[in-house]
Amino acid sequence: MAWLWQWHNAGLSWLPFLGMVIGAIVVLLIGLGVVTYEIYFERKVLGWMQGRIGPNRVGPLGLFQSFADILKLLIKEDVVPEKADRSLFLLAPVIAFIPSFMVLAVIPFSRTHVFTANLSIGALYYLALSAITIHGVMLGGWASNNKYALIGGMRSAAQMLSYEIPLGLSLVGVVLMAGSLNLNDIVSAQRTWWFVIPQILGFLVFLVAATAELNRTPFDLPEAESELVAGYHVEYTGFRFAFFMLTEYLYLFAMAGLAATLFLGGWLGPWLPGWLWFAIKVAAFIFFQFWLRATMPRLRVDQLMSFSWKVLLPVALLNLVITAVVKAWV
Amino acid sequence: MSLHPALIAFFIIALAILSAAISFLTLRKVIYMALAIGAVFIGCAAVYILLGAPFVGIAQVLIYAGAITILIMFAIMLTNHEEMEPPFRWTLQNGASAAFCVLLAAALLWIIRSQAWPAQGGTDINHGRSNPAAIGLELFQHYTVAFELVSLLLVVALVGAVVLAQARKEDE
């Protein structure tokens, strides 16, 4: 997809354009497939950790459970509340979903970079686009004209904005060490060692901020079932609700890809092919998130903000200063 | 003039920016206006990317389309839920502003047309480097003092905001 931004010096012919379209469709299909089985494995892993069996009715070992759920969501009635702001209510899931798919464009899935945009600002591109999703969440909560949805929307906007700052700062250490914002260059810079070793402080900040950015336990306040019913998407039904869920799980996949790229060496690794290494690292990150969900209780809303500003931000800044000093004088 | 792909892309983007800007002015509900201004920001980012400055474009998305539009929405949601602008009427002030806007547009057009712009594709603004590297070198080699002054200004603004927020809390 790198051709897309080089029209002015390369000229656009039909073949690269076709390649771009096919690439986008393939990445979309990969994303949808990953999301389908993320949900299945989340339920299986949670069941296993809680001494239950988990889904096992549809297909062998319950492997088709997610397809059945998707089918159910698609054929449900699409309800728009009477007092809702109709056009914004219909638009919000679209605004939330589009960036979650667009960020996949810069994730280097494999050694050959078939479907990866060689963007010189890849890391920043991810951060900038994931901020657009906050609009969708917030507008969805507001347009529903429901107090729980509004509180959930405001909470998630505040949370995602605050945690984006430590997330961005934790990346800067990696960018300093690699000397580039291009995700492909960052992977190549990890040939001697993965950045998780020299950047362990940055990685820990990244891990916490990423969990908060994904609205997952212990930071799932925007969707706290016990106090907010379900947060910003409480009024949504059918395939619009499915879009919000798809956004969430697509971001889980993208964030896992980003973590693997920035800290775990991306597709680098001995013996196995690059895409398999990448898949293993992504699966490990996703499993870690499910594990956290089964283990941790939820934070209180007043602890949430102060933790971001008073703990994560100073630690990220400290990591940045140490990295800069070490890079300059060692 | 041949139809270069970049030119076609520019016209599509420009059309999108203009329609977003016009809907920003014609919409009556404040939250719709916030969304329209977000679309304008994203369109401007697309123009920057088209001009070979992806760093500026993405920074535009991150700061304007991301943070600032969300701040506007926060302000709207925290104040009046169903805020609507009253319908438009011609008054003396509106007429004067309209006349001034037309004058400003004419002046801008005249200045832009009278400049000798570099020919299309004549110079590489990044000097063969990647865009963030080119911007960084330019900032720290030629504009160091200005850059440091701007960061000082931002620190002052940040400290000032903290002090203001602190003072109000003590009053309560």
HADDOCK unambig.tbl for C-alpha pairs under 7 A between the chains (distance, minus, plus):
assign (segid A and resid 5 and name CA) (segid B and resid 50 and name CA) 6.76 0.50 0.50
assign (segid A and resid 7 and name CA) (segid B and resid 5 and name CA) 6.27 0.50 0.50
assign (segid A and resid 7 and name CA) (segid B and resid 6 and name CA) 5.73 0.50 0.50
assign (segid A and resid 8 and name CA) (segid B and resid 6 and name CA) 5.29 0.50 0.50
assign (segid A and resid 11 and name CA) (segid B and resid 5 and name CA) 6.51 0.50 0.50
assign (segid A and resid 12 and name CA) (segid B and resid 5 and name CA) 6.41 0.50 0.50
assign (segid A and resid 120 and name CA) (segid B and resid 130 and name CA) 6.19 0.50 0.50
assign (segid A and resid 120 and name CA) (segid B and resid 131 and name CA) 6.93 0.50 0.50
assign (segid A and resid 121 and name CA) (segid B and resid 55 and name CA) 6.35 0.50 0.50
assign (segid A and resid 125 and name CA) (segid B and resid 58 and name CA) 6.08 0.50 0.50
assign (segid A and resid 128 and name CA) (segid B and resid 58 and name CA) 6.44 0.50 0.50
assign (segid A and resid 128 and name CA) (segid B and resid 61 and name CA) 5.85 0.50 0.50
assign (segid A and resid 128 and name CA) (segid B and resid 62 and name CA) 4.19 0.50 0.50
assign (segid A and resid 128 and name CA) (segid B and resid 66 and name CA) 6.88 0.50 0.50
assign (segid A and resid 131 and name CA) (segid B and resid 62 and name CA) 6.87 0.50 0.50
assign (segid A and resid 131 and name CA) (segid B and resid 66 and name CA) 5.21 0.50 0.50
assign (segid A and resid 132 and name CA) (segid B and resid 66 and name CA) 5.59 0.50 0.50
assign (segid A and resid 135 and name CA) (segid B and resid 70 and name CA) 6.66 0.50 0.50
